[in-house]
Structure formats: C-alpha cells, structure tokens
C-alpha cells in the first residue's frame, strides 16, 4: 500500500503541474500568516467558522506543508490527496453558495452583484484548477524529477 502511495511515473512534464499546484498552495498558505485579516482568521470568521483563529492558521500550515511537499515531489500523492480534500471543502462552503445565492451548512456567502452560474464560474476558476491539478498528481505521482522517484521508485536493473 505504501509503495503505491509513493510510487511515481517517470514523466518529465509532471514537473510543470507540480510547480503550478505546489507554488499556489505554498503561496496561499504563507499569505494566511502575512494577511490574517483577509486570508485566514478574518476570512474564516466572515464565512462563519467556529474558532476562526484555529482554522485559519491550521489551513495555512496545511497549505504550506503540502505545497512545499508537492513542489519538491515528496510524498506527492499524499500531499495531493490532502489538497483535494482542502479544495473540496473550500468549493463546498465558499463557491457552491455563489451558484445558489445563499450559505450552505451554516456557512455564509460573500456579497456579490450576481448569484448565478457565471459569477460562480468566475469565482471557482482557481479552486477548480488547483483541484484538477491535485487530482492529476494523485493519479500520476511526482514524476521523473521528484524525491518520490529518486528515493522510492524501484529501478530496473
């Protein structure tokens, strides 16, 4: 089971997706500490989270650790799975409400001029790209230029 989790394909181009996904998650995690009022604690409070201080910084640490792991290709599949869960929750509680015009599961929706498919499509674009990028990495692994490949992939002799 562990071998399947850390195994990697040998594609060289997987690096491109790893850089995109890892850099965005790492950057977003760091920003949760630099700008807590708008990126973490304040945002989580406005959305309606109980204990926004905990959740804001917890998600920040999570994104930093997983983003860095994805960037270097270390335990790529595990980090991608964690970020898939992270993005799925974010989409459910912050983007789906835009489609319907009201909060969901007790979480509040931001004020928008329009609550419809096009407003939803605009707001979800980055989340959707990160979700698909994470799914790709979950399926393929870290690729040729990754720590997963370097340390964990069996070599043909």
C-alpha positions as CSV (number, residue, x, y, z in Angstrom):
1,X,0.0,0.0,0.0
2,X,2.8,2.4,1.0
3,X,4.6,1.7,-2.3
4,X,1.6,2.5,-4.3
5,X,1.1,5.8,-2.4
6,X,4.7,6.9,-3.1
7,X,5.3,5.3,-6.5
8,X,5.8,7.8,-9.3
9,X,5.5,7.7,-13.0
10,X,8.6,8.8,-14.9
11,X,7.1,11.6,-16.9
12,X,9.3,14.7,-17.1
13,X,6.4,17.0,-17.7
14,X,4.7,16.3,-14.4
15,X,7.1,18.8,-13.0
16,X,5.1,21.6,-14.7
17,X,1.9,20.6,-12.8
18,X,3.8,20.1,-9.6
19,X,5.3,23.7,-9.8
20,X,1.9,25.2,-10.6
21,X,0.0,23.4,-7.8
22,X,2.7,23.5,-5.2
23,X,3.6,27.1,-5.7
24,X,0.0,28.2,-5.4
25,X,-0.7,26.2,-2.2
26,X,2.6,27.3,-0.7
27,X,1.9,31.0,-1.5
28,X,-1.7,30.8,-0.2
29,X,-0.5,29.2,3.0
30,X,2.1,31.9,3.6
31,X,-0.4,34.6,2.9
32,X,-2.6,33.3,5.6
33,X,0.1,34.3,8.1
34,X,1.1,37.6,6.4
35,X,-2.5,38.8,5.9
36,X,-4.6,37.1,8.6
37,X,-7.4,39.6,8.5
38,X,-8.2,38.9,4.8
39,X,-6.7,35.5,4.1
40,X,-7.2,33.4,7.3
41,X,-8.7,34.4,10.6
42,X,-10.8,37.3,9.3
43,X,-12.0,35.4,6.2
44,X,-12.8,32.2,8.2
45,X,-14.7,34.4,10.7
46,X,-16.8,36.1,7.9
47,X,-17.6,32.7,6.4
48,X,-18.9,31.5,9.7
49,X,-16.3,29.1,11.1
50,X,-16.4,28.4,14.8
51,X,-12.8,29.1,16.1
52,X,-11.6,31.0,13.1
53,X,-8.2,31.6,14.7
54,X,-7.6,27.8,14.8
55,X,-8.9,27.0,11.4
56,X,-7.3,29.9,9.6
57,X,-3.8,29.0,10.8
58,X,-4.4,25.3,10.6
59,X,-5.3,25.6,6.9
60,X,-2.3,27.9,6.5
61,X,0.2,25.4,7.9
62,X,-1.5,22.6,6.0
63,X,-1.1,24.5,2.7
64,X,2.5,25.4,3.4
65,X,3.5,21.8,4.2
66,X,1.6,20.2,1.4
67,X,2.5,22.9,-1.1
68,X,6.2,22.5,-0.3
69,X,5.9,18.7,-0.5
70,X,4.3,18.9,-3.9
71,X,6.9,21.4,-5.1
72,X,9.8,19.1,-4.3
73,X,7.8,15.9,-5.1
74,X,8.0,14.4,-1.7
75,X,5.0,12.1,-0.8
76,X,3.3,13.8,-3.7
77,X,0.2,11.6,-3.8
78,X,-0.4,12.1,-0.1
79,X,0.0,15.8,-0.3
80,X,-2.2,16.0,-3.4
81,X,-4.9,14.0,-1.6
82,X,-4.8,16.3,1.3
83,X,-5.1,19.3,-1.0
84,X,-8.0,17.7,-2.8
85,X,-9.8,17.5,0.5
86,X,-8.9,21.1,1.3
87,X,-10.1,22.3,-2.1
88,X,-13.3,20.2,-2.0
89,X,-14.2,21.8,1.4
90,X,-13.4,25.3,0.1
91,X,-15.5,24.8,-3.0
92,X,-18.4,23.4,-1.0
93,X,-18.6,26.2,1.6
94,X,-17.3,29.2,-0.4
95,X,-18.1,28.6,-4.1
96,X,-21.3,26.5,-4.3
97,X,-23.2,29.1,-2.3
98,X,-22.5,31.6,-5.1
99,X,-24.3,29.4,-7.5
100,X,-27.5,29.3,-5.3
101,X,-27.2,32.7,-3.6
102,X,-27.3,31.6,0.0
103,X,-25.0,30.0,2.5
104,X,-24.7,26.2,2.9
105,X,-24.2,24.1,6.0
106,X,-24.4,27.2,8.2
107,X,-21.6,29.0,6.4
108,X,-22.2,32.5,4.9
109,X,-21.8,33.5,1.3
110,X,-19.9,36.7,0.3
111,X,-21.9,39.6,-1.2
112,X,-21.9,39.5,-5.0
113,X,-23.9,41.6,-7.5
114,X,-25.0,38.3,-9.2
115,X,-25.6,34.9,-7.8
116,X,-25.7,32.7,-10.8
117,X,-23.6,30.3,-12.9
118,X,-21.3,33.0,-14.4
119,X,-20.5,34.5,-11.1
120,X,-19.8,31.0,-9.7
121,X,-17.7,30.1,-12.8
122,X,-15.6,33.3,-12.3
123,X,-15.0,32.7,-8.5
124,X,-14.3,29.0,-8.8
125,X,-11.6,29.2,-11.6
126,X,-8.5,29.0,-9.3
127,X,-10.1,26.4,-7.0
128,X,-11.1,24.3,-10.0
129,X,-7.6,24.4,-11.5
130,X,-6.0,23.5,-8.2
131,X,-8.5,20.7,-7.7
132,X,-7.8,19.2,-11.1
133,X,-4.0,19.7,-10.7
134,X,-4.1,17.9,-7.4
135,X,-6.2,15.1,-8.9
136,X,-3.6,14.8,-11.7
137,X,-0.8,14.5,-9.1
138,X,-2.8,12.0,-7.1
139,X,-3.1,9.8,-10.2
140,X,0.4,10.2,-11.6
141,X,2.6,10.9,-8.6
142,X,5.6,13.2,-8.6
143,X,7.1,12.4,-11.9
144,X,10.7,11.9,-13.0
145,X,12.2,14.9,-11.2
146,X,10.8,14.3,-7.7
147,X,12.0,13.0,-4.4
148,X,9.4,10.2,-4.7
149,X,11.1,9.0,-7.9
150,X,14.6,9.5,-6.6
151,X,14.1,7.6,-3.3
152,X,11.1,5.4,-3.7
153,X,10.7,4.2,-7.3
154,X,12.3,0.8,-8.0
155,X,14.9,0.9,-10.7
156,X,15.0,-1.7,-13.5
157,X,18.4,-3.4,-13.5
